[in-house]
Amino acid sequence: MDINYLAVFVAAVVSMILGFTWYAMPVFGKRWLASLEPAIREKIIETNKVKKGMGLVAFLGFVGSLLTTYVVAYFAGGQGWQAGMKVGVLLWLGFSVPMVLGGVLWEKKTWANFWINIPYYLLMLLIVGVVVGMWK
């Protein structure tokens, strides 16, 4: 299977933009922070204040986006936007939902956290699927 690396890169950038928007304070950022344990919340707030380590966090987030996008492209690349959306939904159901649910069940994460993250993962995988699916 041929992978269109430009499509992977563009879809990864789009997924990062979606993430920055989704977790921005005016959108879901305040609710997301409130859904975290106090110690984790304070560490995130402190890191954001001093911008210490934010470059590394953004870089690693982009690497994760590239990997996710590559997997979607591997299964749906160039096969049309419908195939991309189908792969996105299947990855969401098979991986994202169980892993985030595991955080609620075993790591004491809140249901509020679950309901903020799960729609983001679905939307991100759908958008990535559309981009790599329709890009030949």
N, C-alpha and C positions, 0 to 999 in steps of 0.2 A: 504494500500500500504506500502510495506517495503522500507525504505530509507537506502541506503548504505552510512553510515556516513563517512567511509574512502574515498569513491569516492567524497563525498561533500567536505571534507577537502582538498583532492588533487586538485580537480578542483578549489577550492577557492585560493589555493596557486598558481596554474597555472595562474589564472586570475590576481592575484597581480603581478606576474612576467611580464605578458603581459602589465599591466598598467605602471609598472616602465619602461619598455622598450619603450612603445608607447610615453610616455610623457617625456622621457629623452631628454636632450637638443639637441643631434645630430640627433634625429629622428624627433619628432614633438614638443618638449618642447619649443623651441624658438618661433615657429609660434603660439603655444598655448598661451604663455605668451603675445605675441604681440596682440593677439585677445581679451585680457581682458581689462577692464577699467583700467586706469592708477593707481588709488588708490588701487585696488585689486592686480594689478601686483606688485606694490611696497611692499605691505604687504607680498605677497608670497615670493618675493626676500629676504626681511628682515628676515622672518621666516627661510628660508633656510640657510641664512648666519650664524645665531646664533644657528641653530638646535633646537630652542626653540619650544616645542610643537610637534616636528616631530614624537616622539614616540606615542603620543596620536593620531595624524593624521593617522599614519600607522595602529595602532590598530583598530581605527574606520573604516578605509578603509577595513581591513580584516574582520571585523564583517559584513560590507555591502556585501563583496564578499561571505561570508558564507551564508547570507540570500538569496542572488540572486541565488547562486548555489543550495541551498535547494529547492527553488521554482522550478527550472528547474528539479531537481531530483524528486520532487514530481510528476511532470507531465510526465517525460520521463525516469526516472531511470530504468535501466536494460532492456529497450525495444529496444535497438539497437541504433547505432549512427545516423541513419536516423531520428528516432523519436526525438532524442536529438536535432538535427539540426532544425527540424520542430518547436519544442517548442521554441528554441532560436530565430528563425526568427519571430515567432508569438509574443513573448514577446518584441522583438525589434520593430516590427511594431506597436504593441498595446500600448506599454508603453514608450520605449526609444525615438522613433521618436517624438511622440506628446509632451513629456515633454521637450526635448531639443528644439524643435520648439517653444514651449511656451516661453522659455527663450529669443529667438530672437524676438518674437512678443510682449511680455509684459514686459520683463526685460532689453530690449535694449542690449542684447548680440549680437555679430556680427555673420554674416553668416560664416565668417572664423572660428569662434569658433564652430559653428554648424557642419561644414564640417570636422573639426578635431575630434570632439567628436563622431559623429554618426557612422563613420566606426569602431572606437574603440569598441563601444557598440555592434555592429553587430559581429565583430570578437570575442570578449570576450564571447558573448552568444552562438555563434556557437561552440567555443572550449569547453566551459563548457558543452554544450549539448552533444557533442561527448564523452567527458570523462564520464559523469554520465549516458549517454544513453547506452554505451557499457559495462559498469562495472556492473556486476550482483551482 
